[in-house]
Structures are given as structure tokens and as C-alpha cells.
Amino acid sequence: MRSAFSLAAAALALGSSHAAIAQKAVVPPVEDPSPEMGVFEGDYLVVGAAAIYGPSYDGSDDYVISPIPLVQGRIGGIGISPRGSGVALDFIDDADGPGPYLSLGPVVGIRTARDGDSEDEVVELLPDLETAIEVGAAAGIGFSGVLNPYDTLTFSADARWDVAGAHDGMLVSPSVSYLTPLSRAAVAALSVRAQYADDSFSDYYYTVTPEAAAVTGLPAFDADGGFNQAGVNLLLGFDLNGDLTDGGLAAFVAGGYTRMLGDAKQTPFTSIRGSADQWLGAAGIAYVF
């Protein structure tokens, strides 16, 4: 169950950092009052792949399908949690404790946007943006047994800074997530999230300079920082042999909605060439070792 949830979260690129906590806190429902964790008892590794259907850039109304590899697990007491285009580590080894469950460690990700595949003929007139490499920290706290003995409620956040000289900015992504098993073979998770970005990030992705306006015909626009998006995501994970605790093949589907906010909504890249309403879908398969 933990693996199915973590992989689906990665496939959606939710920006949620509660996968590491969920893998500690959630125990699959069984009739035995002292259930065994099976393949998740010690070290384990999940590898898989997913296809994501979503906007070609944040604020676009053109949609593309993109593949994404997935890795998640726990090795030597260190949790590994996927991000949309990166990974986070959890150095707090409290998986066997009574809770609440903490998560803290580094996070790194790669951000590509408007890099030649925006699918918009006007936006494509502009030079491609550079790839950002974002490094920072991920932290969270999770509580199990909220509405039933096997669920998890998690509060978490990532803070990241670009170290590659692309946007040279900072962003913070808080989220609240709820996970619960539906059966021995299925799990569901709901996540609500937001994103805050500083002036440098917003200027790089959302400003339309006078030079860009002359090339595209769009009005000039000067973007400032602030909350630039908020969204909700729902996912379902399924073990293909009916038991999420014994490893093997698992599949998942997920969908989400994001609303662009502030200057990310007002920029002509969104308000004229795109849409503030952003939809996302994902499906994938994984193997648990």
C-alpha cells in the first residue's frame, strides 16, 4: 500500500513530501490484530514508470504526454521519496516508533519549462528557458489512526533554491495529504497543495519583457513573487495480486486540478495564451522488491 501511494504521488508530480512519512505510518488492514509488514518490514525498493498528461508549461492550455521514471523505498534506515523530476531523502529513522512520524532531509529536482515543447506557436517565438536545478530541504509530520486504524494525515513542505543559474530564485511548496486503504489490495490518497515563489522565480517564468512583447505581440508584463498556484490531487493504487504487503506488481491512476494564482495567472503566457485552470492525469505500473 505504501508503495502504490508513493508511486502515484510521484507520477502526478504533486510536490507533496509526505510519501516518506506515509511509508512509515500506514499498516495494511488485516484481520490479524498484529499485522505483518511483509516486504516493507525492512529495506525495500520500488521502481516503475508512469505516463503523465498535463500542460506543456505552467499556465498553458496545450497538453502533452510525458514519461517519468519512479524510484521509492527505504535503504539502511534512509527513506527515498520521489518528486516530479527529482528525489527527497528522509534521514529520520522512526518507522518502528509509535508516532507522530517525522520526515527531514535534502531534496533535489530539475525544472524545465518553455524549453522548445510549449506547443504554443506564439510562446515558441521566444528563446528557450534554461533548465533549473533546485536544491533544498523537505520536512513533514504525519499522524496515523485519524479516522481509522490505518490512515495517515500529513503536513509537509519543500523549500528549494536554483543552483544552476536559471531562475536563481526560491520556492516553497506546502501540502496537506490524507491517505487511507480501501481494501487489502487498494489505497487512496487526497492531497491539497500550494506553491510560493520569490520575485526572481516569478520574473524568470512570468515576466514579458518589452523585447519579448515586440516579438510575440503580447503586452509587456512585470511579474512579482507570491503564491502562484494551488491545487488538489486524488490517486488510487492497486496491487495486481490482491495483497499490497507482499511486493510484486502494482498499478495506479491519478488526477489533479491546479489553479494559477497571482502574477502567474495574470501573465499573458497564462491569461492570453493559456489558462489558469490546469488539469493533470497519470497512470503507471511499478514493481516492489
Sequence and secondary structure as in RCSB ss.txt:
>XXXX:A:sequence
MRSAFSLAAAALALGSSHAAIAQKAVVPPVEDPSPEMGVFEGDYLVVGAAAIYGPSYDGSDDYVISPIPLVQGRI
GGIGISPRGSGVALDFIDDADGPGPYLSLGPVVGIRTARDGDSEDEVVELLPDLETAIEVGAAAGIGFSGVLNPY
DTLTFSADARWDVAGAHDGMLVSPSVSYLTPLSRAAVAALSVRAQYADDSFSDYYYTVTPEAAAVTGLPAFDADG
GFNQAGVNLLLGFDLNGDLTDGGLAAFVAGGYTRMLGDAKQTPFTSIRGSADQWLGAAGIAYVF
>XXXX:A:secstr
 HHHHHHHHHHHT     HHHHHHH     SSSS   GGGSS EEEEEEEEEEEESSTTBS EEEEEEEEEEEEE
TTEEEEEETTEEEEE    TTSSS EEEEEEEEEEE  SSS    TTGGGS     EEEEEEEEEEEEE SSSTT
 EEEEEEEEEEE SSSS  EEEEEEEEEEEESSSSEEEEEEEEEEEE HHHHHHHH B HHHHHHH    B    
EEEEEEEEEEEEEETTS TTS EEEEEEEEEEEEE HHHHHSHHHHTTB SEEEEEEEEEEEE 
